[in-house]
Structure formats: C-alpha cells, structure tokens
Amino acid sequence: MLIKLLNKVLIITDSNVDFNGTYSYSDIVEIEVVGPLTFELAQNYPNPFNPSTNIKYSVPESGNIRLSVYNLVGEEVAVLVNGFSQAGFYEVTFDASNLSTGVYLTNYSQLIQFKQRR
C-alpha cells in the first residue's frame, strides 16, 4: 500500500499478489483532506448583538491559542478560549449580558500569529 499527501490530497494505491505469482494494482484513490490552511477569525454574528454573539475561528495547527475580547479602551473584558486546541474549525458564544452597550474587539492569537477584528 502506498499513501502520499500532496497539497492536502491523500493519494492511496494498493497491490495484490495472487498464489500463482501474478499481481495487480488497485485504482488510485484520492481523498481531499479538509481542514484550515491558515488561522482565521471570522466576523461575529449577529452583529450588532444583544446580549450574545457567535464567533467562528480556525486553528491550522494544534497548539495553544487565546481568544479574548477587549473594549475600546483596551481593557480585556472576557477570555473565550485559553489553552491547547487541535487543528480545526471552531465556534464560541460571547455573552455580553454583564457588559455595557458598545463596540468590542476580538483578539485571536496562536504563538506569534495575530488577527484582530472590530
């Protein structure tokens, strides 16, 4: 069996040997590997929100991540995710029922990567 990963496509082929010594190869099977290629912090929805909103983000490589929320003064008002996460697509809910009405910024960081959205 031969397995290769090329540009997020998994290529698999197999060979069979009969009792009389003849052999044959199976057809090549290609399987697309679906997963995030880059980290992304999507626009929250609904926006504007009252009192909660959903935030989608992607983690391209397993590692420690932090997703936090700041007010316009730069004060951290909530930490939604803080710790190790596997690669994949995620969604969290930000409940701002204990905060005043206003504009809030989300901050996603993983190692040295940084993305901010208003």
C-alpha positions as CSV (number, residue, x, y, z in Angstrom):
1,M,0.0,0.0,0.0
2,L,1.3,3.4,-0.9
3,I,0.0,6.6,0.8
4,K,1.1,10.1,-0.2
5,L,-0.1,13.5,0.9
6,L,0.2,16.1,-1.8
7,N,-1.3,19.6,-1.4
8,K,-4.0,18.5,1.0
9,V,-4.9,15.5,-1.2
10,L,-4.3,12.0,0.1
11,I,-3.4,9.5,-2.6
12,I,-3.7,5.8,-1.9
13,T,-2.9,2.8,-4.0
14,D,-2.5,-0.9,-3.2
15,S,-1.1,-4.0,-4.9
16,N,-2.3,-7.6,-4.7
17,V,-0.3,-10.8,-5.4
18,D,-2.1,-14.0,-6.3
19,F,-1.0,-17.5,-5.4
20,N,0.3,-18.1,-9.0
21,G,2.7,-15.1,-8.7
22,T,0.7,-12.6,-10.8
23,Y,0.0,-9.2,-9.2
24,S,-2.3,-6.3,-9.9
25,Y,-2.6,-2.7,-8.6
26,S,-5.7,-1.2,-7.4
27,D,-7.1,2.1,-8.8
28,I,-5.7,5.2,-7.3
29,V,-8.0,6.7,-4.7
30,E,-7.7,10.4,-3.9
31,I,-9.2,11.8,-0.8
32,E,-9.2,15.6,-0.2
33,V,-8.1,16.5,3.3
34,V,-10.4,19.2,4.6
35,G,-9.0,21.5,7.2
36,P,-8.0,25.0,7.7
37,L,-4.8,26.1,5.9
38,T,-4.5,29.4,7.8
39,F,-5.8,30.8,11.0
40,E,-8.9,32.9,10.6
41,L,-11.1,35.0,12.8
42,A,-14.5,35.4,11.1
43,Q,-17.0,38.3,11.6
44,N,-19.2,37.6,14.6
45,Y,-22.9,37.1,14.1
46,P,-25.4,38.5,14.8
47,N,-23.7,41.9,14.6
48,P,-24.8,44.2,16.2
49,F,-25.7,41.8,19.1
50,N,-27.7,41.9,22.3
51,P,-26.7,40.2,24.6
52,S,-24.7,37.4,22.9
53,T,-23.0,36.7,19.6
54,N,-21.2,33.8,17.9
55,I,-17.6,33.9,16.8
56,K,-16.1,31.4,14.4
57,Y,-12.4,30.8,14.1
58,S,-10.0,28.3,12.6
59,V,-6.8,26.7,14.0
60,P,-4.5,25.4,11.2
61,E,-2.1,23.7,13.6
62,S,-2.6,22.2,17.0
63,G,-1.2,24.4,19.7
64,N,-2.0,26.9,22.5
65,I,-4.5,29.6,21.4
66,R,-6.1,32.5,23.1
67,L,-9.4,34.2,22.0
68,S,-10.2,37.3,24.1
69,V,-12.5,40.3,23.9
70,Y,-11.4,43.9,24.6
71,N,-13.3,47.2,24.9
72,L,-12.3,50.3,23.0
73,V,-10.2,51.5,25.9
74,G,-8.0,48.3,25.5
75,E,-9.2,46.6,28.6
76,E,-9.7,42.8,28.3
77,V,-13.3,42.1,29.3
78,A,-13.5,38.4,28.5
79,V,-11.4,35.4,27.6
80,L,-13.3,32.9,25.5
81,V,-10.6,30.4,24.8
82,N,-7.3,30.0,26.5
83,G,-5.3,26.7,26.1
84,F,-4.4,23.9,23.8
85,S,-6.6,23.2,20.8
86,Q,-6.4,20.7,18.0
87,A,-6.4,21.9,14.4
88,G,-9.9,22.5,13.1
89,F,-12.8,24.9,12.8
90,Y,-14.5,26.2,16.0
91,E,-17.3,28.4,17.2
92,V,-17.8,30.1,20.6
93,T,-20.5,32.2,22.0
94,F,-19.7,35.6,23.7
95,D,-22.2,36.5,26.3
96,A,-22.0,40.3,27.0
97,S,-25.1,40.5,29.2
98,N,-22.9,41.8,32.1
99,L,-21.3,44.5,29.9
100,S,-22.4,47.9,28.8
101,T,-23.6,48.5,25.3
102,G,-20.7,49.4,23.0
103,V,-18.1,48.2,20.5
104,Y,-15.9,45.3,21.4
105,L,-12.8,43.8,19.7
106,T,-11.9,40.1,19.5
107,N,-8.3,39.1,19.5
108,Y,-7.1,35.6,18.4
109,S,-3.5,34.7,19.0
110,Q,-1.6,31.5,18.4
111,L,2.1,31.6,19.1
112,I,3.3,34.6,17.0
113,Q,0.2,34.9,14.9
114,F,-2.3,37.8,15.5
115,K,-5.5,38.9,13.9
116,Q,-8.0,41.5,15.2
117,R,-11.5,42.4,14.1
118,R,-14.0,45.0,15.1
